[in-house]
């Protein structure tokens, strides 16, 4: 599971901060494929967390 969460970490800082990318704004570095993959991974992580909380 942590591999999927780690991949999401790669999107956080560059997309959150205006100077996160040395060359240009974040929207120039991410496309619809990145967005779809990030959403799929985020849903997987959320599902894992929800299950862990329900089982706990």
mmCIF file as Biopython writes it, N, C-alpha, C and O atoms, coordinates in Angstrom:
data_model
#
loop_
_atom_site.group_PDB
_atom_site.id
_atom_site.type_symbol
_atom_site.label_atom_id
_atom_site.label_alt_id
_atom_site.label_comp_id
_atom_site.label_asym_id
_atom_site.label_entity_id
_atom_site.label_seq_id
_atom_site.pdbx_PDB_ins_code
_atom_site.Cartn_x
_atom_site.Cartn_y
_atom_site.Cartn_z
_atom_site.occupancy
_atom_site.B_iso_or_equiv
_atom_site.auth_seq_id
_atom_site.auth_asym_id
_atom_site.pdbx_PDB_model_num
ATOM 1   N N  . UNK A ? 1  ? 0.821   -1.202 0.000   1.0 0.0 1  A 1 
ATOM 2   C CA . UNK A ? 1  ? 0.000   0.000  0.000   1.0 0.0 1  A 1 
ATOM 3   C C  . UNK A ? 1  ? 0.857   1.253  0.000   1.0 0.0 1  A 1 
ATOM 4   O O  . UNK A ? 1  ? 0.514   2.231  -0.664  1.0 0.0 1  A 1 
ATOM 5   N N  . UNK A ? 2  ? 1.966   1.244  0.733   1.0 0.0 2  A 1 
ATOM 6   C CA . UNK A ? 2  ? 2.734   2.473  0.870   1.0 0.0 2  A 1 
ATOM 7   C C  . UNK A ? 2  ? 3.337   2.953  -0.442  1.0 0.0 2  A 1 
ATOM 8   O O  . UNK A ? 2  ? 3.646   4.137  -0.577  1.0 0.0 2  A 1 
ATOM 9   N N  . UNK A ? 3  ? 3.512   2.057  -1.413  1.0 0.0 3  A 1 
ATOM 10  C CA . UNK A ? 3  ? 4.013   2.480  -2.726  1.0 0.0 3  A 1 
ATOM 11  C C  . UNK A ? 3  ? 3.011   3.415  -3.406  1.0 0.0 3  A 1 
ATOM 12  O O  . UNK A ? 3  ? 3.401   4.416  -4.008  1.0 0.0 3  A 1 
ATOM 13  N N  . UNK A ? 4  ? 1.728   3.090  -3.310  1.0 0.0 4  A 1 
ATOM 14  C CA . UNK A ? 4  ? 0.701   3.949  -3.915  1.0 0.0 4  A 1 
ATOM 15  C C  . UNK A ? 4  ? 0.619   5.288  -3.208  1.0 0.0 4  A 1 
ATOM 16  O O  . UNK A ? 4  ? 0.433   6.321  -3.852  1.0 0.0 4  A 1 
ATOM 17  N N  . UNK A ? 5  ? 0.752   5.280  -1.915  1.0 0.0 5  A 1 
ATOM 18  C CA . UNK A ? 5  ? 0.746   6.538  -1.163  1.0 0.0 5  A 1 
ATOM 19  C C  . UNK A ? 5  ? 1.987   7.363  -1.487  1.0 0.0 5  A 1 
ATOM 20  O O  . UNK A ? 5  ? 1.911   8.587  -1.594  1.0 0.0 5  A 1 
ATOM 21  N N  . UNK A ? 6  ? 3.111   6.704  -1.641  1.0 0.0 6  A 1 
ATOM 22  C CA . UNK A ? 6  ? 4.362   7.399  -1.960  1.0 0.0 6  A 1 
ATOM 23  C C  . UNK A ? 6  ? 4.268   8.086  -3.323  1.0 0.0 6  A 1 
ATOM 24  O O  . UNK A ? 6  ? 4.787   9.188  -3.499  1.0 0.0 6  A 1 
ATOM 25  N N  . UNK A ? 7  ? 3.617   7.449  -4.272  1.0 0.0 7  A 1 
ATOM 26  C CA . UNK A ? 7  ? 3.435   8.055  -5.589  1.0 0.0 7  A 1 
ATOM 27  C C  . UNK A ? 7  ? 2.619   9.335  -5.465  1.0 0.0 7  A 1 
ATOM 28  O O  . UNK A ? 7  ? 2.909   10.319 -6.147  1.0 0.0 7  A 1 
ATOM 29  N N  . UNK A ? 8  ? 1.611   9.336  -4.612  1.0 0.0 8  A 1 
ATOM 30  C CA . UNK A ? 8  ? 0.811   10.542 -4.405  1.0 0.0 8  A 1 
ATOM 31  C C  . UNK A ? 8  ? 1.644   11.662 -3.793  1.0 0.0 8  A 1 
ATOM 32  O O  . UNK A ? 8  ? 1.410   12.835 -4.083  1.0 0.0 8  A 1 
ATOM 33  N N  . UNK A ? 9  ? 2.602   11.317 -2.959  1.0 0.0 9  A 1 
ATOM 34  C CA . UNK A ? 9  ? 3.495   12.327 -2.374  1.0 0.0 9  A 1 
ATOM 35  C C  . UNK A ? 9  ? 4.221   13.120 -3.451  1.0 0.0 9  A 1 
ATOM 36  O O  . UNK A ? 9  ? 4.473   14.314 -3.286  1.0 0.0 9  A 1 
ATOM 37  N N  . UNK A ? 10 ? 4.554   12.464 -4.544  1.0 0.0 10 A 1 
ATOM 38  C CA . UNK A ? 10 ? 5.265   13.143 -5.634  1.0 0.0 10 A 1 
ATOM 39  C C  . UNK A ? 10 ? 4.454   14.272 -6.255  1.0 0.0 10 A 1 
ATOM 40  O O  . UNK A ? 10 ? 5.027   15.189 -6.844  1.0 0.0 10 A 1 
ATOM 41  N N  . UNK A ? 11 ? 3.140   14.222 -6.135  1.0 0.0 11 A 1 
ATOM 42  C CA . UNK A ? 11 ? 2.292   15.263 -6.699  1.0 0.0 11 A 1 
ATOM 43  C C  . UNK A ? 11 ? 2.063   16.422 -5.736  1.0 0.0 11 A 1 
ATOM 44  O O  . UNK A ? 11 ? 1.749   17.530 -6.171  1.0 0.0 11 A 1 
ATOM 45  N N  . UNK A ? 12 ? 2.214   16.186 -4.450  1.0 0.0 12 A 1 
ATOM 46  C CA . UNK A ? 12 ? 1.786   17.157 -3.452  1.0 0.0 12 A 1 
ATOM 47  C C  . UNK A ? 12 ? 2.552   18.479 -3.503  1.0 0.0 12 A 1 
ATOM 48  O O  . UNK A ? 12 ? 1.954   19.521 -3.770  1.0 0.0 12 A 1 
ATOM 49  N N  . UNK A ? 13 ? 3.827   18.457 -3.260  1.0 0.0 13 A 1 
ATOM 50  C CA . UNK A ? 13 ? 4.589   19.705 -3.157  1.0 0.0 13 A 1 
ATOM 51  C C  . UNK A ? 13 ? 4.612   20.475 -4.478  1.0 0.0 13 A 1 
ATOM 52  O O  . UNK A ? 13 ? 4.321   21.671 -4.477  1.0 0.0 13 A 1 
ATOM 53  N N  . UNK A ? 14 ? 4.945   19.840 -5.602  1.0 0.0 14 A 1 
ATOM 54  C CA . UNK A ? 14 ? 5.003   20.611 -6.843  1.0 0.0 14 A 1 
ATOM 55  C C  . UNK A ? 14 ? 3.664   21.238 -7.247  1.0 0.0 14 A 1 
ATOM 56  O O  . UNK A ? 14 ? 3.631   22.328 -7.817  1.0 0.0 14 A 1 
ATOM 57  N N  . UNK A ? 15 ? 2.577   20.553 -6.951  1.0 0.0 15 A 1 
ATOM 58  C CA . UNK A ? 15 ? 1.272   21.086 -7.333  1.0 0.0 15 A 1 
ATOM 59  C C  . UNK A ? 15 ? 0.754   22.109 -6.326  1.0 0.0 15 A 1 
ATOM 60  O O  . UNK A ? 15 ? -0.068  22.957 -6.672  1.0 0.0 15 A 1 
ATOM 61  N N  . UNK A ? 16 ? 1.219   22.038 -5.110  1.0 0.0 16 A 1 
ATOM 62  C CA . UNK A ? 16 ? 0.721   22.913 -4.040  1.0 0.0 16 A 1 
ATOM 63  C C  . UNK A ? 16 ? 1.393   24.279 -4.017  1.0 0.0 16 A 1 
ATOM 64  O O  . UNK A ? 16 ? 0.751   25.288 -3.722  1.0 0.0 16 A 1 
ATOM 65  N N  . UNK A ? 17 ? 2.662   24.309 -4.322  1.0 0.0 17 A 1 
ATOM 66  C CA . UNK A ? 17 ? 3.429   25.546 -4.200  1.0 0.0 17 A 1 
ATOM 67  C C  . UNK A ? 17 ? 3.796   26.104 -5.578  1.0 0.0 17 A 1 
ATOM 68  O O  . UNK A ? 17 ? 4.214   25.354 -6.459  1.0 0.0 17 A 1 
ATOM 69  N N  . UNK A ? 18 ? 3.642   27.404 -5.763  1.0 0.0 18 A 1 
ATOM 70  C CA . UNK A ? 18 ? 3.894   28.024 -7.073  1.0 0.0 18 A 1 
ATOM 71  C C  . UNK A ? 18 ? 5.315   27.798 -7.592  1.0 0.0 18 A 1 
ATOM 72  O O  . UNK A ? 18 ? 5.519   27.721 -8.803  1.0 0.0 18 A 1 
ATOM 73  N N  . UNK A ? 19 ? 6.282   27.693 -6.713  1.0 0.0 19 A 1 
ATOM 74  C CA . UNK A ? 19 ? 7.658   27.475 -7.153  1.0 0.0 19 A 1 
ATOM 75  C C  . UNK A ? 19 ? 8.069   26.007 -7.022  1.0 0.0 19 A 1 
ATOM 76  O O  . UNK A ? 19 ? 9.260   25.701 -6.978  1.0 0.0 19 A 1 
ATOM 77  N N  . UNK A ? 20 ? 7.108   25.113 -6.960  1.0 0.0 20 A 1 
ATOM 78  C CA . UNK A ? 20 ? 7.390   23.690 -6.827  1.0 0.0 20 A 1 
ATOM 79  C C  . UNK A ? 20 ? 8.093   23.105 -8.041  1.0 0.0 20 A 1 
ATOM 80  O O  . UNK A ? 20 ? 8.838   22.132 -7.920  1.0 0.0 20 A 1 
ATOM 81  N N  . UNK A ? 21 ? 7.864   23.685 -9.198  1.0 0.0 21 A 1 
ATOM 82  C CA . UNK A ? 21 ? 8.557   23.295 -10.427 1.0 0.0 21 A 1 
ATOM 83  C C  . UNK A ? 21 ? 9.477   24.434 -10.829 1.0 0.0 21 A 1 
ATOM 84  O O  . UNK A ? 21 ? 9.081   25.599 -10.841 1.0 0.0 21 A 1 
ATOM 85  N N  . UNK A ? 22 ? 10.686  24.086 -11.152 1.0 0.0 22 A 1 
ATOM 86  C CA . UNK A ? 22 ? 11.652  25.110 -11.543 1.0 0.0 22 A 1 
ATOM 87  C C  . UNK A ? 22 ? 11.206  25.798 -12.830 1.0 0.0 22 A 1 
ATOM 88  O O  . UNK A ? 22 ? 11.356  27.011 -12.976 1.0 0.0 22 A 1 
ATOM 89  N N  . UNK A ? 23 ? 10.663  25.028 -13.749 1.0 0.0 23 A 1 
ATOM 90  C CA . UNK A ? 23 ? 10.271  25.567 -15.049 1.0 0.0 23 A 1 
ATOM 91  C C  . UNK A ? 23 ? 8.761   25.554 -15.217 1.0 0.0 23 A 1 
ATOM 92  O O  . UNK A ? 23 ? 8.188   24.521 -15.560 1.0 0.0 23 A 1 
ATOM 93  N N  . UNK A ? 24 ? 8.121   26.664 -14.984 1.0 0.0 24 A 1 
ATOM 94  C CA . UNK A ? 24 ? 6.707   26.827 -15.260 1.0 0.0 24 A 1 
ATOM 95  C C  . UNK A ? 24 ? 5.788   26.344 -14.158 1.0 0.0 24 A 1 
ATOM 96  O O  . UNK A ? 24 ? 6.215   25.682 -13.211 1.0 0.0 24 A 1 
ATOM 97  N N  . UNK A ? 25 ? 4.513   26.690 -14.300 1.0 0.0 25 A 1 
ATOM 98  C CA . UNK A ? 25 ? 3.516   26.325 -13.294 1.0 0.0 25 A 1 
ATOM 99  C C  . UNK A ? 25 ? 3.142   24.840 -13.364 1.0 0.0 25 A 1 
ATOM 100 O O  . UNK A ? 25 ? 3.380   24.164 -14.365 1.0 0.0 25 A 1 
ATOM 101 N N  . UNK A ? 26 ? 2.553   24.363 -12.277 1.0 0.0 26 A 1 
ATOM 102 C CA . UNK A ? 26 ? 2.214   22.939 -12.166 1.0 0.0 26 A 1 
ATOM 103 C C  . UNK A ? 26 ? 1.311   22.454 -13.296 1.0 0.0 26 A 1 
ATOM 104 O O  . UNK A ? 26 ? 1.484   21.338 -13.786 1.0 0.0 26 A 1 
ATOM 105 N N  . UNK A ? 27 ? 0.356   23.274 -13.714 1.0 0.0 27 A 1 
ATOM 106 C CA . UNK A ? 27 ? -0.587  22.801 -14.745 1.0 0.0 27 A 1 
ATOM 107 C C  . UNK A ? 27 ? 0.109   22.469 -16.062 1.0 0.0 27 A 1 
ATOM 108 O O  . UNK A ? 27 ? -0.453  21.755 -16.892 1.0 0.0 27 A 1 
ATOM 109 N N  . UNK A ? 28 ? 1.311   22.973 -16.262 1.0 0.0 28 A 1 
ATOM 110 C CA . UNK A ? 28 ? 2.056   22.636 -17.483 1.0 0.0 28 A 1 
ATOM 111 C C  . UNK A ? 28 ? 2.773   21.292 -17.363 1.0 0.0 28 A 1 
ATOM 112 O O  . UNK A ? 28 ? 3.278   20.772 -18.358 1.0 0.0 28 A 1 
ATOM 113 N N  . UNK A ? 29 ? 2.821   20.734 -16.174 1.0 0.0 29 A 1 
ATOM 114 C CA . UNK A ? 29 ? 3.555   19.493 -15.946 1.0 0.0 29 A 1 
ATOM 115 C C  . UNK A ? 29 ? 2.651   18.274 -15.749 1.0 0.0 29 A 1 
ATOM 116 O O  . UNK A ? 29 ? 3.136   17.143 -15.741 1.0 0.0 29 A 1 
ATOM 117 N N  . UNK A ? 30 ? 1.360   18.490 -15.590 1.0 0.0 30 A 1 
ATOM 118 C CA . UNK A ? 30 ? 0.434   17.388 -15.350 1.0 0.0 30 A 1 
ATOM 119 C C  . UNK A ? 30 ? -0.696  17.432 -16.367 1.0 0.0 30 A 1 
ATOM 120 O O  . UNK A ? 30 ? -1.225  18.496 -16.689 1.0 0.0 30 A 1 
ATOM 121 N N  . UNK A ? 31 ? -1.051  16.260 -16.864 1.0 0.0 31 A 1 
ATOM 122 C CA . UNK A ? 31 ? -2.145  16.164 -17.819 1.0 0.0 31 A 1 
ATOM 123 C C  . UNK A ? 31 ? -3.260  15.284 -17.275 1.0 0.0 31 A 1 
ATOM 124 O O  . UNK A ? 31 ? -3.258  14.906 -16.104 1.0 0.0 31 A 1 
ATOM 125 N N  . UNK A ? 32 ? -4.203  14.969 -18.134 1.0 0.0 32 A 1 
ATOM 126 C CA . UNK A ? 32 ? -5.357  14.189 -17.710 1.0 0.0 32 A 1 
ATOM 127 C C  . UNK A ? 32 ? -4.964  12.771 -17.284 1.0 0.0 32 A 1 
ATOM 128 O O  . UNK A ? 32 ? -5.608  12.196 -16.406 1.0 0.0 32 A 1 
ATOM 129 N N  . UNK A ? 33 ? -3.939  12.211 -17.880 1.0 0.0 33 A 1 
ATOM 130 C CA . UNK A ? 33 ? -3.489  10.869 -17.487 1.0 0.0 33 A 1 
ATOM 131 C C  . UNK A ? 33 ? -2.942  10.897 -16.055 1.0 0.0 33 A 1 
ATOM 132 O O  . UNK A ? 33 ? -3.261  10.019 -15.254 1.0 0.0 33 A 1 
ATOM 133 N N  . UNK A ? 34 ? -2.119  11.906 -15.731 1.0 0.0 34 A 1 
ATOM 134 C CA . UNK A ? 34 ? -1.618  12.043 -14.361 1.0 0.0 34 A 1 
ATOM 135 C C  . UNK A ? 34 ? -2.778  12.191 -13.382 1.0 0.0 34 A 1 
ATOM 136 O O  . UNK A ? 34 ? -2.790  11.572 -12.318 1.0 0.0 34 A 1 
ATOM 137 N N  . UNK A ? 35 ? -3.738  13.006 -13.749 1.0 0.0 35 A 1 
ATOM 138 C CA . UNK A ? 35 ? -4.886  13.248 -12.865 1.0 0.0 35 A 1 
ATOM 139 C C  . UNK A ? 35 ? -5.670  11.968 -12.619 1.0 0.0 35 A 1 
ATOM 140 O O  . UNK A ? 35 ? -6.019  11.658 -11.481 1.0 0.0 35 A 1 
ATOM 141 N N  . UNK A ? 36 ? -5.944  11.231 -13.678 1.0 0.0 36 A 1 
ATOM 142 C CA . UNK A ? 36 ? -6.699  9.988  -13.543 1.0 0.0 36 A 1 
ATOM 143 C C  . UNK A ? 36 ? -5.960  8.978  -12.669 1.0 0.0 36 A 1 
ATOM 144 O O  . UNK A ? 36 ? -6.557  8.337  -11.803 1.0 0.0 36 A 1 
ATOM 145 N N  . UNK A ? 37 ? -4.665  8.844  -12.904 1.0 0.0 37 A 1 
ATOM 146 C CA . UNK A ? 37 ? -3.877  7.897  -12.115 1.0 0.0 37 A 1 
ATOM 147 C C  . UNK A ? 37 ? -3.818  8.319  -10.649 1.0 0.0 37 A 1 
ATOM 148 O O  . UNK A ? 37 ? -3.925  7.481  -9.753  1.0 0.0 37 A 1 
ATOM 149 N N  . UNK A ? 38 ? -3.649  9.608  -10.409 1.0 0.0 38 A 1 
ATOM 150 C CA . UNK A ? 38 ? -3.578  10.095 -9.025  1.0 0.0 38 A 1 
ATOM 151 C C  . UNK A ? 38 ? -4.917  9.869  -8.317  1.0 0.0 38 A 1 
ATOM 152 O O  . UNK A ? 38 ? -4.938  9.465  -7.154  1.0 0.0 38 A 1 
ATOM 153 N N  . UNK A ? 39 ? -6.020  10.123 -8.999  1.0 0.0 39 A 1 
ATOM 154 C CA . UNK A ? 39 ? -7.331  9.895  -8.387  1.0 0.0 39 A 1 
ATOM 155 C C  . UNK A ? 39 ? -7.560  8.421  -8.086  1.0 0.0 39 A 1 
ATOM 156 O O  . UNK A ? 39 ? -8.088  8.080  -7.027  1.0 0.0 39 A 1 
ATOM 157 N N  . UNK A ? 40 ? -7.172  7.546  -9.002  1.0 0.0 40 A 1 
ATOM 158 C CA . UNK A ? 40 ? -7.310  6.105  -8.764  1.0 0.0 40 A 1 
ATOM 159 C C  . UNK A ? 40 ? -6.491  5.671  -7.556  1.0 0.0 40 A 1 
ATOM 160 O O  . UNK A ? 40 ? -6.967  4.903  -6.720  1.0 0.0 40 A 1 
ATOM 161 N N  . UNK A ? 41 ? -5.270  6.160  -7.468  1.0 0.0 41 A 1 
ATOM 162 C CA . UNK A ? 41 ? -4.417  5.798  -6.328  1.0 0.0 41 A 1 
ATOM 163 C C  . UNK A ? 41 ? -4.963  6.361  -5.030  1.0 0.0 41 A 1 
ATOM 164 O O  . UNK A ? 41 ? -4.931  5.693  -3.996  1.0 0.0 41 A 1 
ATOM 165 N N  . UNK A ? 42 ? -5.461  7.583  -5.079  1.0 0.0 42 A 1 
ATOM 166 C CA . UNK A ? 42 ? -6.033  8.203  -3.875  1.0 0.0 42 A 1 
ATOM 167 C C  . UNK A ? 42 ? -7.256  7.420  -3.405  1.0 0.0 42 A 1 
ATOM 168 O O  . UNK A ? 42 ? -7.435  7.217  -2.204  1.0 0.0 42 A 1 
ATOM 169 N N  . UNK A ? 43 ? -8.092  6.983  -4.334  1.0 0.0 43 A 1 
ATOM 170 C CA . UNK A ? 43 ? -9.263  6.188  -3.962  1.0 0.0 43 A 1 
ATOM 171 C C  . UNK A ? 43 ? -8.840  4.869  -3.320  1.0 0.0 43 A 1 
ATOM 172 O O  . UNK A ? 43 ? -9.463  4.416  -2.360  1.0 0.0 43 A 1 
ATOM 173 N N  . UNK A ? 44 ? -7.790  4.257  -3.845  1.0 0.0 44 A 1 
ATOM 174 C CA . UNK A ? 44 ? -7.290  3.014  -3.276  1.0 0.0 44 A 1 
ATOM 175 C C  . UNK A ? 44 ? -6.784  3.234  -1.854  1.0 0.0 44 A 1 
ATOM 176 O O  . UNK A ? 44 ? -7.083  2.445  -0.958  1.0 0.0 44 A 1 
ATOM 177 N N  . UNK A ? 45 ? -6.025  4.294  -1.648  1.0 0.0 45 A 1 
ATOM 178 C CA . UNK A ? 45 ? -5.507  4.603  -0.316  1.0 0.0 45 A 1 
ATOM 179 C C  . UNK A ? 45 ? -6.659  4.887  0.643   1.0 0.0 45 A 1 
ATOM 180 O O  . UNK A ? 45 ? -6.654  4.394  1.771   1.0 0.0 45 A 1 
ATOM 181 N N  . UNK A ? 46 ? -7.643  5.669  0.216   1.0 0.0 46 A 1 
ATOM 182 C CA . UNK A ? 46 ? -8.800  5.960  1.069   1.0 0.0 46 A 1 
ATOM 183 C C  . UNK A ? 46 ? -9.571  4.696  1.422   1.0 0.0 46 A 1 
ATOM 184 O O  . UNK A ? 46 ? -10.022 4.538  2.557   1.0 0.0 46 A 1 
ATOM 185 N N  . UNK A ? 47 ? -9.722  3.808  0.468   1.0 0.0 47 A 1 
ATOM 186 C CA . UNK A ? 47 ? -10.394 2.539  0.738   1.0 0.0 47 A 1 
ATOM 187 C C  . UNK A ? 47 ? -9.639  1.725  1.779   1.0 0.0 47 A 1 
ATOM 188 O O  . UNK A ? 47 ? -10.245 1.126  2.667   1.0 0.0 47 A 1 
ATOM 189 N N  . UNK A ? 48 ? -8.323  1.706  1.668   1.0 0.0 48 A 1 
ATOM 190 C CA . UNK A ? 48 ? -7.487  1.000  2.644   1.0 0.0 48 A 1 
ATOM 191 C C  . UNK A ? 48 ? -7.666  1.599  4.038   1.0 0.0 48 A 1 
ATOM 192 O O  . UNK A ? 48 ? -7.819  0.864  5.014   1.0 0.0 48 A 1 
ATOM 193 N N  . UNK A ? 49 ? -7.649  2.916  4.135   1.0 0.0 49 A 1 
ATOM 194 C CA . UNK A ? 49 ? -7.773  3.599  5.418   1.0 0.0 49 A 1 
ATOM 195 C C  . UNK A ? 49 ? -9.171  3.360  6.014   1.0 0.0 49 A 1 
ATOM 196 O O  . UNK A ? 49 ? -9.301  3.085  7.207   1.0 0.0 49 A 1 
ATOM 197 N N  . UNK A ? 50 ? -10.197 3.466  5.188   1.0 0.0 50 A 1 
ATOM 198 C CA . UNK A ? 50 ? -11.569 3.226  5.674   1.0 0.0 50 A 1 
ATOM 199 C C  . UNK A ? 50 ? -11.719 1.809  6.224   1.0 0.0 50 A 1 
ATOM 200 O O  . UNK A ? 50 ? -12.325 1.605  7.276   1.0 0.0 50 A 1 
ATOM 201 N N  . UNK A ? 51 ? -11.166 0.837  5.507   1.0 0.0 51 A 1 
ATOM 202 C CA . UNK A ? 51 ? -11.233 -0.551 5.963   1.0 0.0 51 A 1 
ATOM 203 C C  . UNK A ? 51 ? -10.461 -0.720 7.268   1.0 0.0 51 A 1 
ATOM 204 O O  . UNK A ? 51 ? -10.940 -1.384 8.186   1.0 0.0 51 A 1 
ATOM 205 N N  . UNK A ? 52 ? -9.276  -0.127 7.360   1.0 0.0 52 A 1 
ATOM 206 C CA . UNK A ? 52 ? -8.483  -0.246 8.581   1.0 0.0 52 A 1 
ATOM 207 C C  . UNK A ? 52 ? -9.203  0.383  9.781   1.0 0.0 52 A 1 
ATOM 208 O O  . UNK A ? 52 ? -9.149  -0.153 10.888  1.0 0.0 52 A 1 
ATOM 209 N N  . UNK A ? 53 ? -9.868  1.505  9.563   1.0 0.0 53 A 1 
ATOM 210 C CA . UNK A ? 53 ? -10.608 2.151  10.657  1.0 0.0 53 A 1 
ATOM 211 C C  . UNK A ? 53 ? -11.828 1.321  11.064  1.0 0.0 53 A 1 
ATOM 212 O O  . UNK A ? 53 ? -12.157 1.240  12.247  1.0 0.0 53 A 1 
ATOM 213 N N  . UNK A ? 54 ? -12.486 0.716  10.100  1.0 0.0 54 A 1 
ATOM 214 C CA . UNK A ? 54 ? -13.671 -0.090 10.399  1.0 0.0 54 A 1 
ATOM 215 C C  . UNK A ? 54 ? -13.289 -1.378 11.136  1.0 0.0 54 A 1 
ATOM 216 O O  . UNK A ? 54 ? -14.021 -1.851 12.005  1.0 0.0 54 A 1 
ATOM 217 N N  . UNK A ? 55 ? -12.133 -1.932 10.773  1.0 0.0 55 A 1 
ATOM 218 C CA . UNK A ? 55 ? -11.675 -3.166 11.410  1.0 0.0 55 A 1 
ATOM 219 C C  . UNK A ? 55 ? -11.054 -2.915 12.778  1.0 0.0 55 A 1 
ATOM 220 O O  . UNK A ? 55 ? -10.947 -3.828 13.596  1.0 0.0 55 A 1 
ATOM 221 N N  . UNK A ? 56 ? -10.642 -1.664 13.022  1.0 0.0 56 A 1 
ATOM 222 C CA . UNK A ? 56 ? -9.916  -1.340 14.263  1.0 0.0 56 A 1 
ATOM 223 C C  . UNK A ? 56 ? -10.793 -1.242 15.427  1.0 0.0 56 A 1 
ATOM 224 O O  . UNK A ? 56 ? -10.324 -0.976 16.534  1.0 0.0 56 A 1 
#
